[in-house]
Amino acid sequence: GSGAVDKGQRLLNPYPYDKISVPVLDLYGEHDFGLVRESAKDRREYIKQISDKSKQLEIKSSNHYHEDNSNEIIVQVKKWLSLQ
């Protein structure tokens, strides 16, 4: 999830979604950083404005780094790419 910052930091510059012209796949973990989870709804709205093919997925039982779920990330990315 874009917008991640280290604990105790704040996001200085929002991600420039208005400069993106291709579909976006936004993956974030169920146990991701607080700001990433809290801003998920806003990111979903931004990426849907970019393209109807954009998609957001929360990966269950995953943290920000998806350390124990790399296979699930690969499956989801391949699935999304096959629909583009």
N, C-alpha and C positions, 0 to 999 in steps of 0.2 A: 504494500500500500504506500502510495506516495504521501508525503507529508510527515514521514517519521522523523522524530528528533530524539536525541538522547534525553534520559530522565533529567528533569530540572531545566531543560532548554525550551525555548519557544520557537515556533516557526517564523522566521523573519520574512521570507518571501514565498508567497503561495506558488504552487506549481503552475506553470503557464499553459493551462489546458487550451486556451484560445489560440495557441500556436501549433496545435496538433491537428492534422487533417486525415489521419488514418484511424481505423478502429483500434480501441484500447481494451486489453484484458487486464483488469485490476484484481489481483489475487491478494488476499490478506488472511491472516490466521485467526482462528477463534480466540486464541490467547495472545494476540498481537499487542503491540504497544497501545496504550490508552488513546493517544491522539489518532492513531490509525483507525482504531475501531470507532471512535467518536465521530470521525469525519467521513465514515464510509457512505452515509446517505448523500452527503454533498458531492463526493467523488462520483457516485453512481449517476447523479443528475448531470454533472459536467460531462462525463464520458458518453452519456446517451445523447447529449446535444451534438457531440462530435460525429457520431455514427450510430445507426440502429444496430449495427453489428458489434458494437462495444458491449462488453459484459463484465459484471463484477461477481466474484465468487469468494465466499468465506470458506476456508479450508478447515474443517473440523479437527479438533485436537492438535492444532498447529500453532507454533509461535511465529514471531516475525521472520525468523530465518528458516522456517520449515525444516528444521534439522532432522526430524524423525518422519517427515512426510514427503521426501523428495520424489518418490515414485508417484504419489498422488498429484503432485505439481506437474510432472511430466505427462501423466494421463490427461489432466485437464487442459494443459497447453496444446497438446496434440489434437484433442477433441475440438477445441475452439478454432485452431488453425485450419482444421479440415472443413470448417463451415465458412471460411472466408473466401 
